[in-house]
Amino acid sequence: MTVKRNIKMIVTDLDGTLLRTDKTVSPYTQTVLSQCKAQGIKLVYATGRGGSAELAAPARLFDGKITMNGAIGKIDDAIVYNRSIPYKYARPFLVTCHKQGIRMTSEISGLHYSNFVVSDAWPVIKNFEVVDFTTHTIDAEKIYSPHPTPEEISFIQQHLPHDLYSVLARDGDLSLLMIMHKDATKSKATAELARYWGIVPSEIVAFGDDLNDVDMLQFAGAGVAMGNAFDAVKAASDFVCRSNDAEGLAHWLAEHVL
């Protein structure tokens, strides 16, 4: 049975959710989102991406943007939520991981400061600099390690400063261990944007496919896992829709909201 919901805010992950496998947003999905926006519903994307998010998502559709897995929350272009990692925490941690031979990157404002050639992992990323972490003095919005081994994951987690946490996510065939400030989560950034607009959790629907979406899906009044989501994500959600390649987000909104 279809139940129409009083939704005032839609929050969606990008990769594996809003974006199809080819990293595009289908015309049908754009139409449905435009119809939601015309009804006064706030549209927000929440992604682990940094600056590349604006290249992937149709900016005209979105009232809010959550990047770096929740480290930064923006309404239009104004930052309303910022939970970056101070370099005094980042630098010793990065040095420790570097000495262990683990590939690490400290990212802020779309710039990647790394101990390896980032384009070897992601050919599309050109804005990186190979640095000496022992003299690094720049805060981070996100720290990440591409395709870490189980042993590297264990080492990173054992040496995390108490104010940071890690979560494993996927980017196509590449796994990505992301390290953030303890308050840099999609759910907390979503809550801050919602408060700004006077929206309560029961009026929010969130869509996601990966483990770093679970807290957001559970925070929202309606958490929707994509058909291509991990089983653990589906189990933590209220609904499961079609896959990202089958325009699951748009079909769910058309049925339950419009």
Secondary structure as GFF3:
##gff-version 3
##sequence-region A 1 258
A	DSSP	beta_strand	9	12	.	.	.	ID=ss1
A	DSSP	alpha_helix	27	38	.	.	.	ID=ss2
A	DSSP	beta_strand	42	46	.	.	.	ID=ss3
A	DSSP	alpha_helix	53	56	.	.	.	ID=ss4
A	DSSP	three_ten_helix	59	61	.	.	.	ID=ss5
A	DSSP	beta_strand	64	67	.	.	.	ID=ss6
A	DSSP	three_ten_helix	68	70	.	.	.	ID=ss7
A	DSSP	beta_strand	72	75	.	.	.	ID=ss8
A	DSSP	beta_strand	78	82	.	.	.	ID=ss9
A	DSSP	alpha_helix	87	99	.	.	.	ID=ss10
A	DSSP	beta_strand	105	108	.	.	.	ID=ss11
A	DSSP	beta_strand	111	114	.	.	.	ID=ss12
A	DSSP	three_ten_helix	118	120	.	.	.	ID=ss13
A	DSSP	beta_strand	128	130	.	.	.	ID=ss14
A	DSSP	three_ten_helix	133	135	.	.	.	ID=ss15
A	DSSP	beta_strand	142	146	.	.	.	ID=ss16
A	DSSP	alpha_helix	150	158	.	.	.	ID=ss17
A	DSSP	beta_strand	164	171	.	.	.	ID=ss18
A	DSSP	beta_strand	174	181	.	.	.	ID=ss19
A	DSSP	alpha_helix	186	197	.	.	.	ID=ss20
A	DSSP	three_ten_helix	201	203	.	.	.	ID=ss21
A	DSSP	beta_strand	204	208	.	.	.	ID=ss22
A	DSSP	three_ten_helix	211	213	.	.	.	ID=ss23
A	DSSP	alpha_helix	214	219	.	.	.	ID=ss24
A	DSSP	beta_strand	222	225	.	.	.	ID=ss25
A	DSSP	alpha_helix	231	235	.	.	.	ID=ss26
A	DSSP	beta_strand	239	240	.	.	.	ID=ss27
A	DSSP	three_ten_helix	244	246	.	.	.	ID=ss28
A	DSSP	alpha_helix	248	256	.	.	.	ID=ss29
###
